[in-house]
């Protein structure tokens, strides 16, 4: 079959295909900045908050590879990826309307599950969408454009409760009730999410599968031996099963925190998954996912370590910033007090700030890449983010935390773009969706580890002070930067 180069897209074509990320991040930012606040308002103790957050990464672990697999095999009236954008937008918008009206803690936790699943349904194909639509030389620009919209959407979404409070909307409520500032912010966010994704659905077109496979980037140039699927035997996964069982026994014997069972359960689940795959036909979805996961490109394996430490740090920040800032910088843990709610609103401003800085960083990062390459640029950016999180230990004036968010913003923009640019050139076009889904395992798994481990560490070793969890996140982000040096630049000789 003759091949042709994939046409370059104009600025506005890239703009339209990435605009939906504005809506996705609107919902994501409202979730990150306010869900811990909602949980605490409904009566959750701080050491239980990570466990309530576990729905979010667990949902991604289940949803993303399935959606990637299905979108690779979808073609219809709305194309290949866009049907998933639309379904995810509808469900996520509905969840945003429900979340702030949750009457009980378990209802809020369940709604978070639905919200995160819906955001993942829409978001996962967006990553593959860039690989589908853009030639390799434009992919860093496409992912940077996504980072720009992520930043812009999150700035507004994160600041909404603070802006509404300054507009006179009630910022406090009776014990156990979510303030109007949060409720109205979620309503507005639901509308923005649906409209932004709808714009991308209506204003973009997709290449049919046969045309996509005819482009010269459909099969990547691999500079390392092509792996073949390891033979699955009766002992495959046995080590993982034994490790998980030993973990369960140790946790029960020593009386450690219950959330640690999640870690042991992950080991058991992976071992069981490998065993189940033995009995499936090779063409079945689960068998395909397991096989592709076991023979993933070497670049993906090395980036997996980078992603682990990056997203462990981010999850620590999302969970514990509200508790840290309200306690240390505003001096209150009473969720019905003015001081606590003022501090919680300031966290929204801080989250808006790092997303605003990320939007600006998205304009700078392509220049950094041209000067330093993808790896060094990512090292610099995530190291700035690590220093930003560590600086929460040093600053006591909450206004100085805006400087901390400058570093976090550069890290956030880089995490959302450069690993995907490093990865996408090593993936075949017909498996772009499933491999992007598998790659997202390494976003989800560190969040599960953080959700299960940080609460135990906070209570046992860190004096119950949330600000110490932010310090661990800062160190983790610096480690991620060092690990990226093991990843090869696209096109470099292996």
N, C-alpha and C positions, 0 to 999 in steps of 0.2 A: 504494500500500500504506500503510495506517495504521501509525503508529509509536507505541511506548510507551516510557516511561523504563525503563531497566534497573534491576531491584530492588537496593537496597542490601543488603549481606550483614552478618551479625552478626560480632562480634569473633571468636567461635570458628569460624565458617565461614571467615573470612580466615586464621585460625590453621591450620586443617586444610589449606587449599589451599597454604599456604606452608611447611608443616612439612617437606616433602621437601627443601627447600633446606638443612636441617640436615645431611642425609646427603650431598648434593652437596658442600657446603663441607667436610665431614669428609674426603672424598677429596681435594678440591682443596688443602686446607691441608696434609695429609700430603705431597702431591706438592711443594708450594711449599717447605716447610720442610726436606725430606729428600732430594730428588732430586739436588741438587748434591752433597750429602754422599755419596750412594750412588755417583755418578759418580766423585768423587775417590777414594773407597775402592777402586773397581775400576780405578784407574790413570789417570784423565783429568787432564791438565794444566789449570790454571785458564783459559788462553786458548782451550782447546778446549771448555770447558763450555757456553758459549753456543750453539755449533754442535750439541751433543747435545740441547740444549733445543728446538731448532728444530722438532722433531716436534710439540710441543704447539700452537704457533700455526698451523703449516701445516695440521694436522688440523682446527682450528677453521675456517680459511679454506675448506676443502673441504666440511666436514660441515654447518656451521650454515645456509647458505642452502638446501641440499638438504633438510635436516630441516624448515626453516621452510616451504618450498614443499610438501613432502609432508604436513605436519601441517595446513596450510590445507585440504587436499583429502581428509582422512581422516575417516571417521565409521564407528564400529562398536560392538561390545559395550562396549568400555572408553572410548568417546568419541572425542574429536578429538586431544587432546594426551597423554592418559594412557598410550596404548600406547607412546609414545616414552619416557615416564618409566620404564616398567617394563623395556623392553629395555635402555636405558642403564644402569639400576641393576644388572641381572644381569651385564652385561659389565664394568662398572667394578669391581664387587665381586670378580670373578674376577681382574682385572688387579692389584688391590691385594694379593691373596694371592700373586701371582707375583713382583711387583716386587722385594721384599727378598731373594728367593732367586735372583736372576739370577746365574749363574756367571761371565758375561763382560760386558764393557762394552756390546757391541753388542746383547746380549739385554736389558739394562736400557733401552737407548735404544729398542728396538723395543717393549718393554712400556709405556714412557711414551707412545708413539704410540697404542697400543691404549687405555690408560687415559684419555688426553685425548680421544680420539674418543668413547669411551663416556660420559664426563662431559658432553661437548657434546651428545650425542644426548638426554640427559636434561635438560640445563640450558636449551637454546635454547627449547623449547616452554614452559618455566616462565615466561619473560618474556612471551610471547604469552598465556599462561594468565591473567595478571592483567588484560590488556586485554580478554580474552573475558568474564571473570567479573564484573568490577567496573565500576560507572558511573564516568565521568571524575572525579567529586569524591572517590571513594574510592581511586583509583589511586595517588596518593602514599602513602597509608596501606598499600596492598598492597605496594608496592616497599620501603617502610620496614620492613614486617614481614619480607620476604625478607632485608633487610639484618640485621635482628635475629637471624634464625636462622643466617645466614652467620657472624655474629660469635660466637654461642654455640657452634656446631659447630666453628669454627676454633680457639676458645680451647682446648677439650679436646683436639682433634686435634694442635694444635701442641705442646702441653705433654706429650703422652703419653710420648715418650722420656725427658724429664726426670723425670716422675713415676715411670716404671718404674725408672729408675736409682736414685732415692731409695727405691724399694721393694725394692732389692737385686738387680734384674735386671742381668745383665752389660752394661756400656756400652762395652766394648772387645772386639775380636776379633783374630784373626790377620790379618796383612796380606792385603788382597784379599777379606776377608769382612765382611759387614754385621753390626753388633752386634745382640744379641738385643733390646735396647730398641727398635730401629727395626723389626725383624721383627714383634714382638708388637703394636706400634702399628699396623702396616699390617693385621694380621689383624683386630684389633678394629675398625678403620676400615671394612673391607669389610663386616662384619656390620651396623654402624650405618648405612652408606649404603643398604644394601638394605632394612632395616627402616623407615627414615624415609621413603624414597620410596614404599614399599609402603603406609604409612599414608595418604599423600596420594591414592594411586590408589584405595584402598578407601573413604576417608571423604569424597570429593568427587564431585560430578556436574557434567556440562557441558551447556550449552545446545545443542540440535540446530542445524545451520546455518541452517535456515529461521527459527527463533526468534531466533537471533543477529542475522540481517539485518533483523528487524522492529523492533529497538530503535532509539531515536532517535540513538544515537551510532554507528550502523553506518557512516555516511558523515560524515567530519569536516567542520566548517565551515571552508572554506579562504578566507583573507583575502588571497591573492595569486593571480596568474594561474595557471591550471592548465597544467602543462607537457604537451607531447605528445612522443612518442618522436622523437628526431632521426632523419633519414633515414640509413640505414647504406649507405655507398658503398664503392667499392674502396679509397678512401684513408682510410676510417675506421680509426683505430688505427695508421696508418702512422707517425705521430710517436712513439708509444710503442715500436713495433718498432725504429725507428732509434735511439732513445735507449737501449734495452736492448742493441742490438748495439754501439753506441759504448761503453757501459759494460763489456761483455765484453772488447772490444779494449783499453780502457785498463787494466783490471785485469791482463790478460795481459802487456801491454807494460811496465808499471811494476813488475810482480811484487808487487802488493798482496796482502793476505790473501785466501785462497780463499773465506772466508765472504762476501766482498763480491759474489761471483757470485750469491748469493741475491737481492741488490738488483737486479742487472741482469736476473736471471731473472724477477723479478716484473714488470718493465717489459715484457719480451718476452711473458710469459704474458698480460698484460692486452691488449696489442696483438693477439696471436693470438686471444684470446677474442672480441674485437670482429670480427675477420675471419671466424671460424667462424660467428658469429651471423648473418652475411649469408645463409648457405645453409640455415638452419634454418626450419622452419615456425613461424609466430608462437606457436602453442600449445605447442610443445615446451618442456620445463622449462628448458633452458639459455637459450633465446631469451627466455622470460618473465623469468628472473633478470636477464639483461643489459638488457632493456628497462626493467624496474622500477628497476634500478640507475641507468640514465641519466636517468630522470625522477623521481628521488627528491625528496620535498618539500624546500623550501628550509631548513626547520628542521633536517632531517636533515643537509644539507650543512654547515651551520654547526656543528652538534654534532659532526660528524666530526672537525673540527680539535681541538675540546676533548678528544675521546676519544683522539686520536692522542697528544697530549702527556701525558695522564693515564696511559695504559697503557704508554707507553714508560718512564715513571718506575717504574711498578709492576714491570715485567719486570726492569728493572735491579736493583731491590731484591730480587726473588726469586732472581735468579741470583747476586748478589754479596754478599749480607749474610753468608752463612756464611764465605766467604773473607775478607771484611773484618774480621769480629769475631774469628775465630780467629787471624788474623795480627796485628791491631793491638791488640786488647783482651786476648787470651790468649797471644800471643807464640809461636804454633806453626803450622807448615804441614805437619807430619808427621801423616798421617791415622791412624796407629796409636798416637799418643801420648795420654796422659791429658789433657793440656792442650787438644789439638785437639778431642777428643770432648766435653770439658766445655764448650768454647766452642760447639761445634755444638749441644749440648743447650740452651745458653743462647739461641741463635738461635731454637730452638723456643719458649722462654719469651717472647722478644721478639715473635715472630709471634703467639703466644697473646695477648699483651698488646694488640697493635694490633687484633686481632679482638675482644677483650673491650671495649676502648674503642669499637670500631665498634658493638657491640651496645648500649652505652649511648648513643652518638651517634644511633643509629636512633630512640631515644625522644625526643631533643632536636630532631632535624632538622625534624619537622613543626611544632614551635613556631617554629623559625627561619624556616621558609617562610612561616608566617602573618605574621610580623613584617617580614621583609625580601623575600619573594618567592623564587622558585626560583633565579634567576640569582645574586643577591648571596649567598645562602646557599651555593651551590656555590663561588663565588669564595673566600669565607672559609674553607671547609672544605679545599679543595685547597691553598690557600696555607699553612694550618697543616701539611698533609702535606709540602709542599715544605720548610718550615723544619725539620720533624722529620728529614728525610733529610739536609739540610745539617748538622744538629747532630752527626751522626756524626763530622764532622771535628774538632769541638771537645771532645767528651766522651772521656775516656780510662778512666774508671771504668765498667765495663760495666753497673753498676746504674743509672747515670744515663740509659742508653739507653732505659729504660722511659719516661722523660719524652719522648724522641723519638717513641716509639711512640704517645703520646697524640695528637699531631698527625696521624700516619699513620692512626690509627684513625678520626678524623673524616673524613679524606679518603676512606678506603676505603668507609665507610658512604655518603658522599655520591656517590661514583663509581658505586656499585651501585644507586642509587635515583634521584637527581635528573635525570640525563640521560634516563632512561626516562620520568620524569614529564613532562619538557619535550617529549619526542618523541611519546608515545602518543596525545595528543589530535589530532595531525596525520595519523594513519594510518587508512585505511579498515578496517573490521572484516574484510572478506573477504581482506585482504592483511596482516593483523597479523603472521602467522607469517613470511612471506617478508621483510617489511620489517625485522622484528626480526633475522632472519638476516643480511640485508644490512647492517644497522646494526652487527652484530658484526664485519663486516669491519674496522671502525675500532677494534676491540679487538685483532684478530688482526694486522693489517698493522703497527702500531707494534711489536708483539712480534717479528715477523719482521725489521723494521728493526733493532731492538735486538740480536737474536740475531746478525745478520750484521755489524753495525757496531761494537758495543761491544767485542768481542774484539780487533778491529783497532785501535780507539782506545786500549784498555787497553795493548796491547803497544807501540804506536808513539808515543803522545803522553802517556800517563798513568803511565809508569814501572812498569807491571805491577802497580800497587797497586789492589786491588778497591775500596777505600774511595773512590777518586776517581770510580768509576762511580756510587756512591751520590750523590755531589755533583751529577753531571750529572742524575741522576734528580730530585733536589730542585729544581734550576732548571727542569727540564721541567714539573714539576707546577705551579709558580708561573705559567709561561706558559699552561698549560691554564686556570687560573683567570681570567687576563686575557681569554682568547679567549671565555669563556662570556658575556661582556658583549655579544658580537655576536649572541647568540641571543635571540629575542623570547620574552617570557612567553606561555603559552597564552592565547588570547583577545585578545591585544593587537593593535591595528590595525597592518597591515603598510604 
